[in-house]
Every structure is written in structure tokens, then in C-alpha cells.
Amino acid sequence: MTNLKKLKNINTYDDLELFCESHNLNMYSDISYRGGGIGVTGSSLANYLHISESLLPRNFGAGCNYLGGGVRGSIFPSNCSTDINETKFMWLMEFGNACVRVYEDIENDAQMNDTEDENGDTNWDALATVASRNAGIKSAY
């Protein structure tokens, strides 16, 4: 298991991809203007950490719900069972936080959070997404 410092250095898709390849973790990515997620499969992560797959969700990383009307909710890390030893649990939480940073970096690179488009017009979807995130809204239901 890598140390937490290496996880804190994961900020971009390329960083995450390199980390996953070097640790034999099966990565997934599904990010769009309607939310999505990024991270690794629970089975590959359980194998890497030598824990039961039943302690993890099917996919582990970060997610973002679609609130409707072009508005995305906050980006949030995955959760898992607390029946994992403290060291591995802390590692999982830091990995989830790394995936949150990567998700947001991908959104920013795709200009999904720009409040003005290339013509200088207001991007109302981005403004509403920023407001929903500042309010801490994760889900519409």
C-alpha cells in the first residue's frame, strides 16, 4: 500500500491513470455535464488492499450527481464500511479525496465551470452549479 503523501500528489487524470496502472487498479471514468464519477473498481481496490470486496462499493473514487436543468451537485468522495483497519480506512479516504481533485480538474479543463463562454455570454449552468456546490447540495433527491 502506498503512503498517503503519494495520494496527495494526485491532481489530474494523468496522475490518477499513472497511479492506477502502476498499482494494477482498474480505473473507470464517466464525467459529463450531467454528473458522473471517476475512480477504480471496488474489486481491484479490495485486491490491492487485501480486504474483503464486500467492504467497498462496486466503484470507489468520487462522484457528482445531476440536479437537473443543467446543474450539477457537489463532487463527493466514496464511502465504505468502517469495518476496515484505521490505516487502510484513512488511505481510502485520501484516495477518495484525490479522485475529487481529479474530477474537478477534468471539469475545469473541459470549461464546464467557466461562468462565461467564449463569446463573453453568461454560462448560467456553471453559475448554478457553483451556487449549488457552495450550498453543499449533493443530490436532488
C-alpha positions as CSV (number, residue, x, y, z in Angstrom):
1,M,0.0,0.0,0.0
2,T,1.4,3.4,-1.0
3,N,1.8,6.1,1.6
4,L,-0.7,9.0,1.9
5,K,1.8,11.5,0.6
6,K,1.7,9.9,-2.9
7,L,-2.1,10.1,-2.9
8,K,-1.9,13.8,-2.0
9,N,0.1,14.4,-5.2
10,I,-2.7,13.0,-7.5
11,N,-4.4,16.1,-9.0
12,T,-5.0,15.3,-12.7
13,Y,-6.4,12.5,-14.8
14,D,-2.9,11.6,-15.9
15,D,-1.7,11.4,-12.3
16,L,-4.6,9.1,-11.4
17,E,-4.1,7.0,-14.5
18,L,-0.4,6.5,-13.8
19,F,-1.1,5.6,-10.2
20,C,-3.7,3.1,-11.2
21,E,-1.5,1.5,-13.9
22,S,1.5,1.2,-11.5
23,H,-0.7,-0.4,-8.8
24,N,-2.8,-2.7,-11.0
25,L,-6.0,-0.9,-10.2
26,N,-8.9,-1.0,-12.8
27,M,-9.8,2.7,-13.4
28,Y,-13.2,3.9,-14.5
29,S,-14.2,7.4,-15.7
30,D,-17.6,8.8,-16.7
31,I,-17.8,12.5,-16.4
32,S,-20.2,14.8,-18.3
33,Y,-22.2,17.9,-17.9
34,R,-24.8,15.6,-16.2
35,G,-22.5,14.4,-13.4
36,G,-20.7,11.0,-13.2
37,G,-17.8,9.5,-11.4
38,I,-14.1,8.6,-11.5
39,G,-12.1,6.1,-9.6
40,V,-11.3,2.4,-9.5
41,T,-13.4,-0.8,-9.3
42,G,-14.0,-2.0,-5.8
43,S,-12.8,-5.5,-6.7
44,S,-9.4,-4.3,-7.8
45,L,-9.1,-2.0,-4.8
46,A,-10.0,-4.8,-2.4
47,N,-7.4,-7.0,-4.0
48,Y,-4.8,-4.2,-3.7
49,L,-5.6,-3.5,-0.1
50,H,-6.1,-7.2,0.9
51,I,-9.5,-6.6,2.2
52,S,-12.9,-8.2,1.5
53,E,-14.6,-6.8,-1.6
54,S,-17.9,-6.6,0.5
55,L,-16.4,-3.7,2.5
56,L,-16.3,-1.5,-0.6
57,P,-18.8,-0.2,-3.1
58,R,-18.7,-1.5,-6.7
59,N,-16.7,1.6,-7.7
60,F,-14.7,3.7,-5.4
61,G,-13.5,7.2,-6.0
62,A,-15.6,10.4,-6.5
63,G,-19.0,11.2,-7.9
64,C,-21.2,14.0,-8.8
65,N,-25.0,13.9,-9.1
66,Y,-27.0,15.7,-11.7
67,L,-29.5,18.0,-10.1
68,G,-31.4,18.8,-13.3
69,G,-31.7,21.9,-15.5
70,G,-28.0,21.8,-16.4
71,V,-27.0,22.0,-12.7
72,R,-24.5,19.5,-11.1
73,G,-24.3,18.8,-7.4
74,S,-21.2,18.8,-5.3
75,I,-18.3,16.4,-6.1
76,F,-18.0,13.9,-3.2
77,P,-15.7,11.1,-2.3
78,S,-16.9,7.5,-2.0
79,N,-17.8,5.9,1.3
80,C,-17.0,2.5,2.6
81,S,-17.5,0.2,5.6
82,T,-15.9,1.3,8.8
83,D,-15.0,-2.3,9.5
84,I,-11.6,-1.7,7.9
85,N,-8.5,-1.1,10.0
86,E,-7.7,2.5,10.6
87,T,-4.6,2.7,8.3
88,K,-6.5,1.3,5.3
89,F,-9.6,3.4,6.1
90,M,-7.5,6.6,6.1
91,W,-5.8,5.5,2.9
92,L,-9.3,5.0,1.3
93,M,-10.5,8.4,2.4
94,E,-7.4,10.1,1.0
95,F,-7.8,8.2,-2.3
96,G,-11.4,9.4,-2.5
97,N,-10.2,13.0,-1.9
98,A,-7.6,12.6,-4.7
99,C,-10.4,11.4,-7.0
100,V,-12.5,14.5,-6.1
101,R,-9.5,16.7,-7.1
102,V,-9.2,14.9,-10.4
103,Y,-12.9,15.1,-11.1
104,E,-12.8,18.9,-10.5
105,D,-9.7,19.2,-12.7
106,I,-11.4,17.4,-15.5
107,E,-14.5,19.7,-15.2
108,N,-12.2,22.8,-15.3
109,D,-10.2,21.5,-18.3
110,A,-13.5,21.0,-20.1
111,Q,-14.5,24.5,-19.2
112,M,-17.7,23.2,-17.5
113,N,-17.2,25.6,-14.6
114,D,-16.4,28.7,-16.6
115,T,-19.0,31.3,-15.8
116,E,-18.7,32.9,-19.3
117,D,-18.5,31.2,-22.6
118,E,-16.0,32.1,-25.4
119,N,-18.4,34.9,-26.6
120,G,-18.5,36.5,-23.1
121,D,-22.1,35.3,-22.5
122,T,-23.1,34.2,-19.1
123,N,-22.9,30.4,-18.5
124,W,-26.0,30.0,-16.3
125,D,-25.4,26.3,-15.8
126,A,-21.9,26.9,-14.4
127,L,-23.2,29.7,-12.1
128,A,-26.0,27.5,-10.8
129,T,-23.5,24.6,-10.3
130,V,-21.2,26.8,-8.3
131,A,-24.1,28.1,-6.2
132,S,-25.3,24.5,-5.5
133,R,-21.8,23.4,-4.5
134,N,-21.4,26.4,-2.2
135,A,-24.6,25.4,-0.6
136,G,-23.4,21.9,-0.1
137,I,-26.1,20.3,-2.3
138,K,-25.1,16.8,-3.4
139,S,-28.3,15.4,-4.7
140,A,-31.8,16.5,-5.8
141,Y,-33.4,13.5,-4.1
